[in-house]
């Protein structure tokens, strides 16, 4: 979910259908699963509308909702929700909570004897399945966003993002193993294999684009103008590449990096803004010590 803030009070949100979603729906209809497809479409749409409603309430501008074969994406303009972990967590949990609420509502209606039709059973099963699946702790699922939001302040945005994507490989392997075991037991479960493949491909693509994600995060960070922000200190050797340093940058913090020599003595301090500017100048591999000429405060002057 890309993100940003503008503060529009009333917004019109368009809903786009990914071509793969359309193809999957057509294939399901051919297999006489039209009812399940219609219910799944509604469940996924309501899930994404839950994300969008919370994002709008927090002041973000939602541009569109795109429905994919295994879920959807809420596109938010100008920024990144990861810059504010509390907001990312609130938006992420909204979708699964919508599905849980709808699932329990369906159970309550069925228990009251109003109806126990196939549509009700499918409604309950799909909503509960969507909620549980999306809470798995890996990106790009909602559970992965909760994982990142809970860890980004302590380990840094980049490391939290990479960790959530790597967890995707672990969960994908478990799903594939489950699918293989089900096949050997004579009860094939194609869904587990497909979902495992989906998570593995998504995690692989996400890890390839982590640097782009970090640049987006740093761009939002340098444009934030909060009156008071907590400071966070880091220590790095003079020959540490800048990319390793920014990998430790956390949301809602201003960083001061103490630069040390090979004996561990502090030889200067680099401010966050200097490092961010170096990143946007393409100096990912430049040693942090080289920034001392452009503004490191010598230890003797502290």
N, C-alpha and C positions, 0 to 999 in steps of 0.2 A: 504494500500500500504506500504509494508516494503521497506526500502531504505538504501542507503549507497553511498559512493563515492570512485572511483578509478581513474577516468580520462582517460579511454580508448577512443581513437579517433574513431576507427571503431569497431562496435559491431554487432554480429549476434544475433538476438532476436528470440527465438522460440515461437510459438503460441500453447498453449494447450487448449483443449476443456474439460471442466469439464463434468463428466458423466451426471449430471443433465441437463446440456445444451443440450447434445446429446438426452437425453430422451424427453426433452421439444420440441426439434425440430422434433423428430419423431412423437410425439403426434400431433403437429401442422400440419404436412404433412398428417397424417391420416385424420385430420379434413379439408383437402383440403385448407390449408393455406400455401402451399409451397412457394408461391411468397413472402408473408409477412415474412416468416422465412428467406429466402435468403436475403431480404433487411435488416432485423433486424441484421442478422449476419454481413453484410458489415458495417452497421452503428456503431455497437458496436466495431467492429475491428478498424475502423477509429478513433473512440473516444479514444480507448486505445492507438493507435499509436500516437495520439496527446499528450497524457501524456508521452509516452516513448520518443518522439522526444524532448520535452522540458527538460525532465530529463537528456537525453544524452547531450543536449546543455549546461546544467549546470554542467556537469562533473560527473554525476552519471553513474553507470554501470547497465544497464537493463539486467536482466537475462532471463525473460520470460514474456509473456502475457497469462493470463488464462481467458478464456471466460466462464462466469457464466450465468444462466438463466435470470438474471435481470441486467446484465452488465458485468464487467470484473475487473481484478486486474493486475496491472503492478508490477512485482516482481523485486526489486532493491537490489543488494547484499550489505552486510556489512554496516548496519547502519539504520538510521531513518531520514526521511526528516523533521520530526517535530523539529529536532535540529536547523533548519534554517527556521523560519516561512516564510520568503520571498520566499524561494525556494518551500516550500510546497504549498503556495498560487499559485505560477506561474505554477507548475505542475498540481495542482488541476483544475485550471480554463481552462487549455488547452483543455481538453476533451469536456466540454460543448461548448466552442467556436468553435471547429471543427464541432459539430453537428448543431449549429446555422448557421454557414457559409454554410454548405451543404444544410440545410433546405431552407435558403433564396435563394441559387443558384437554387434549384429546383423550388421555387416559381417564380423566374425570368424567367426560361426557360418555365414554363407553361404559364406565362402571355404573353410571346412573341408569343405564338401560335404554338410553335414547337411541343409540345405534351401536352396532358392533360389526358394521359392514367392512368389506375389504378396503374401502377408501379410508376409513378411520384407522384400521390397523396399519395401512401403509403410511398414513399421516404421522402416527405416533412413532413408528419404526424409523422413518426417514429423518424426522426432527431429532430424535435422540441420537441416531447415528451421526448426523452432521455435527451436533454439539460435541460428542465424544471425540470424533475424528479431528475436529478443528482445535481441540484443546491439547492435542499431542504436542510435546515441548520441542518443536523444531520449526524453523522457517521453511516455507513461507506461510505456515499455518498460524492461526491466532495464538495458539499456545507458545509458539516460537517468539512471537512479539511480546508476550508476557514474560518469557524467559529473558529476552533482551532488556526489557524495561526494568526487571528486577536486578540485573547484573551490571548494566552499563555504567552506573555510578561508581561501582567498586573496581571493575576490571577494565573499563573504557568501552566506548561505543563499538570500536572495530573488533576487539576481542570478543565482546558479547555477541556481535553479529556473526562472526566466524564460528563461534561455538554453537550457536543455534542452527547454522547450516550443517555443521558436521554432525550434530545430533540427528539431522535428517537422514544421513547415511545409515546410522545405527538403527533407526526406526524402520527405514526402508528394508534393511537386511532382515529384521525380525518379521516384517510382513511377508517378504518373499519366502522366508523359511516356513512361516505358518502356511502359506499357500502350497509349498512343496509337501509338507507333512499331511495337509488335507488331501492332496492328490494321492499320496501313497496309501492313505487310509481308505481310499475309495470314495471320498467325498470332496471332489474338486471344488476349490474356491477361487474362481478367476478374479474376483474382486480384490482379494488380498494381494495377488500378484500384480494387478494393474495399479493399485494404489502404491505398492512398494516401488514400482518402476517410476510412477509419477513423482514421488518424493525424492528418489535418487536423482532424477533428471533435474528437478527444481533446485535441489541442493547444489548440484554441480554447476548449474547456470548461476546460482546466487553467489557461489564462491568466486566464480570468474569475474563477477561484477562488483565484488566487495570494494575495490578501490574507487569505483564510481560512486558507490554508496557513501564511502568515507568523504570524498570530495563534496558531495551534496550536504553531508552533515557539517563539514567545516564551513561551507558557504553560509549555511543557516546560522552557524555559531557566530561567525564574524558580523552578521547582520542583526543579531539580537542586541537590544539596548535596554537591558534591565538595570535599574538604578543600583541594586545591591546583589552581588553574586559571591558565593563562597569561593575562596581560593583553594587550590589543590597543588601540592608540591610534588615534583618528580625529580629523580636523580638519574643522569645519563653520562656515560663516558664520552670524552671528546670525539671519539671515532664512531659513535653510534649513528647509523643512518636516520635521517629525519622521519622516514616512514615508520620506523620502530617507535619513535617518540609519539607521533600523532595517533598511533594505535592504542596508546594509553589515555588519550583525551576522553573525558567523560562529559555528558550533558550537564547543563546548569552549573558549570564550574569554570573558573578562570585559572589557567595553569601557569606556574612558574617552574622552569626547568633548571635545576642546579647542574652545571657542567663540571665534571671532575676529570682530573688527569689519571695516569696509570697508577699513581700511588693513592688514589681516592681523595685527593685534596680538591676542594672547590676552587675552580679557576674563573668562574663567572656564572651569570644567570641569564637565561634567554626567556623573554616574555612570550606568551601564547601568540599574540598578534604577529610577531616576527616569524614564528614557525609557520603559521597559517599562510602568511604572504609568501614564504619560501615554497610551500606546497603548490600554490597557484602560479608560481614561477617555474614549476616543473622540477624542483630540486628534491625529489623524493629520496634519492640515494646520497645526497650531500651529508657529510658528517655534521652533527649538531655543533661541534666546535668551530666550524667555519662561520657560523653566524655571529661569533664574538666580535668580528670587525664592524658589524652593522648595529650593535646595540647591546651586547652583553655587558652587564654591570660587573666590574671586577670585584672579587671577594674583599679586597682591601678597602673598597669604598662602602661596604655595607655598614 
